[in-house]
Amino acid sequence: MTGGSVLADRTRNLLQPLRHLVLDVDGTLAIDENLFPSTKRFLEILSGLGMTFTIITNNSSRSRREHCARLDRMGIEISKEQILVSTQATLRYLKESHPEVKRLFVLGTPGLQEEFIAAGYEMCESRAEDEPDAVIVGFDMSLTYERLCRAAYWIKNGKKYFATHPDYVCPTDQPTVLIDCGSIISCLKAATGREPDAILGKPSPQMLEVIRKKHGLKKPQIAMVGDRLYTDMAMARADGVTSILVLCGETTRKQADSAQPSPDIVVADPGELGSMLVLAKHAGNSSDENSRS
């Protein structure tokens, strides 16, 4: 659909049951510090339809507190409880699968380290005598050569090794390339020969499972909305929920058309999705009224 007034039956049937949207941020709702033009109206439409949402992001360079502050600066008021970051998926995994881990060498920003400290973990310094139980690699915008080498040293020496997410770059409209966690993982693999023991965040379905359980949702009632095929859409597919790809971020129309398997729904931006939801919900209401008459 590109602005018409009629939805295909399959699209309408996917949209009508939705009660909750899981929304990516960078490349989906915003770029850098700017919302896309249709984002605020889209969120207003969700509210008007009685739909709720969770912000989900792989961007582990910020704590949830910092993500809230960023969204507030852009005009979206949101609580920490409405945000799920790959950091939280990593923390959940460590608590459940590696309760013996207490001391961490975290290759990440102060915001990322803040989350681990708040969860009760001890941070190790970049010294050979300050030995960690495990290495955590995130989106480190404060990366230094010394700390990169120390992380490689511990990984090379067999320490448990986990990464918050696999994204290679972070979207930006600035004249630069923002090297993300996946690229740092590639660097460390070249130096040590090791992949992380686990990579959390999208596309792992763990975060969607958390959201569904928290809100008491069945799979047809929730959809993942994002701009990346290999994280957002892959996670939706892994969890068996509706996948909605927006083309205002990383993925081009050509890439979307050739994707196998293809996303359930492809839209230009949040505004088009909002219009489609209105049509689908109104069509559902009309059907309900007709069945009662």
N, C-alpha and C positions, 0 to 999 in steps of 0.2 A: 504494500500500500504506500502511496506517495501523496496523500492528501485527499483522496476521494472520500465519498460518504458511505461506501459499502465495504465491509470486511469479508474476506474469504471465510468460508465456514470453519476451516481448521483453525485459523487465527482467532476467530471469535470464540470458538470452543476452548481454546487455550487461555484466553484473557478473562472470560467471564468468571471462572471460579476463583481468580486470584484475590487474596486478602492481604498479602504482604510481599513487598519487593525488597530484594537484597541489591543494594546499589553500590557499584564501584564509584570511586571519586575521580581520580586523575584520568582524563580522556573520556569520561562518561558524564560527569556533572560539571567539571571544571578543568582548567589548565593553569598551572602555577597558582597565582592568587586571584584568578578571575573565573567567575561562573560563566558557563555558556549562556547565551542570551535567553534560551528557553527553559533554563533550569528552575528558576523560582516559580514560574507559572506551572511547570510540571509538578512541583511539590505541592502547590496550591490545589491542583487537580486531584492529587492523591488524597489530600485532606478532605476535599469536597466529596469524594467517593467513599469516604470512610475507610481508606486503606492505610496501613501502617508500613514503615520501612526501617531497615537497618542499613547503616553505612558500613561497607566492608572494604578493607584496603590491605594490600600487601606492603604498603609503605611503612616499613618499620623504623624509618629514620626519626619519626615523631612518636611520642607517647600519646595515649588516648587524650590526655589533658591538652597536649599541643594540637592534636587534630581538632578538638572542639574549638580551641581558640582560633585556628585557621579558618574553620567553617564560619565561625561567628564574625570574623573580619569580612568575610564575603557575603554576609547577610543571612546565614542559615543558623538558627539557634537549635542546638541539639545537645542532649545529655550524653555523658560517657557511656551510659547503658545502651545507647542506640548506635554505638560504634564498636566494631570488631576488627582488630588489627591482626596481622599475621603473628605479631608478638604474643597475643593471647593464645593462639593456636599452639605456638611453640611452648609456652609455659604449661599449658594443659598436657601436652605430650610428655614433657619432662616429668611432671608430677605423677602421671599415670604409668609411664613406661620406664623411667629412670629415677626413682625416688632416692637412690643412693647419691645422686649428683647434688653437690652443695656449693662447690666453688667453680666459678666460670671465668674464662677469658673471653670477653665479649668484644668482637670486632664490630663496633657500632657506635652511634652517636650517644651523647649524654642522655637524650630522651629515651633511647632504647635501653640503656643501662638503668635508667630510673625505674623502668617497669620491672626489671629483674630484681633490683634491690627491694622494691616494694613487695615483691613476692617472696622475699626471704633469702635470696641468693647472695653470696659473697663475691665481690668483684676482685679478680686478680690483676696485679699490675704487670707491666711489660718487662718483667725481670725473670731470668732463668730459674732463680730460687723460689719464685712465687708460683708454685705448681697448681694448675687447675684440675678439676675432675673432667671438664669438657670445654670445648671451644664452641662458641656461638657466633655465626656470621650473619650480619644483617645488611641493610642499606646504609652504608657508613659514609656519610657526607663529611665526616671529620677525619677521614682515613689518613694515616701517616705511614710512611715507608717502614719505620721502626715497628709499629704495631702489626702491619701486614706480615713482616718477617717473623715476628714472634708467634703469630697465629700459625704460620706455615711450620714453624719449629715444633709446636705442640702437636699439630696434625701429623707431621712426619714421624713423630715419636709415638704415634698410636693412640692419642687421646680421643675420646668420643668427640664427634664432630657433627654439629647440626646447623642448618641454615633456616632463616625465617621464611624465605620465599625464593622463587626461581627467576624473577623478572630480570631481563638483561639491561634495560634502560627504563628510566622514569620519564613519562611524557613532559614536555616543556615547549613553550612557544618562544623561548629565548635562543639566541644563536650559539647553542652549545649542545653537547650530548651528556646527559646525566647518567653516569655509569651506576648501574643498580646492582643488587645482590648477586644475580645470576652471573654477571661479568666478573665479580670478585671471586665467586666460586670457580669460574673457569681459570682465573689466574692461579688460584691455590692448587687446582688440579694439575696445572702445568708444572708447578714447583714441587708438589708432593706426591703426585700420582694417585691421590685419593679424591673420591666424591664424598659429599656429606653422608653420614649414616642415615639421615632423614632430612627431607626438605618439607617444611610445614607451610601453612598459608595456601593460597590458591595455587594449583588446582586441586589440592587435597580436599575431599568432600567434608572433612572434619568440621569446618566452620559452618557449613550449611546445616549439618546435623545438629550443632549447638543451637542455631537459630530456630530450627523447626521444633525442637524439644522445648525451648524457652517459651515459644508462643503457642504451643499446642497445635501445630499446623500439619495437615496432610500434604503430601507432595504436590497435588494439583493446585493447592492454595498458595504456593510460593514460586517466585521466579527470580532468576539471577539476571541482572542487567549490567552489562559491561562492554568494554571496547576491545578486549583481547581474546583471540581464539584459543591460545595455548594456556591461558589461566582461567579467565572468567567462564568462557563457554565450555572448556574442558571440565571445570568443576561442576557446572550444572549437569553436564552429561553423566559424570561419575556418580552424582547423587540422584539422578533420575528426575530432576525438576525442570521446568520450562526455562529455556535459554533465550535471552533477548540481546542481540548484538546491536550496539550503536556504532555509527560510522563517523562520529565526530572526534575519534581518538586515533589509535594506532592502526586499526584494520581498514583497508580500502575496500571499495565495492568489488573490485576484481578478486581480491583475496576471499571476501565473503562468498562470492558466487562459486568459487572453486573449492571451498572448504568441504572436507569429507570427514565425518558427517557434517552437514550444514546446521547452523543454528536454527532453532524453531521459528524465530521471528527476527527480521533485520529491519532496523529503522535508521533514519538519517541522524536523529538526535533525540533528546528527552522530550522535546515538544511534540514530535510525531507520535511517540509512544503515548503521551498523555491524551492526544486526540483519539487514538485507537482505543484506549481504555474507556474513554467516555462513550464511544460508539458501542463497544462490546457490552458495557454495563447497562446502557439504556436499552439495547436490544434484549438483554436478559430480563430487564424489568417489564418491557412490553410483552414478552413471551409469558411472564408470570401472570400479568394482568389478563391476557387473553385466555389463559388456562383456567382462571377463576371465573371468567364471565360466561 
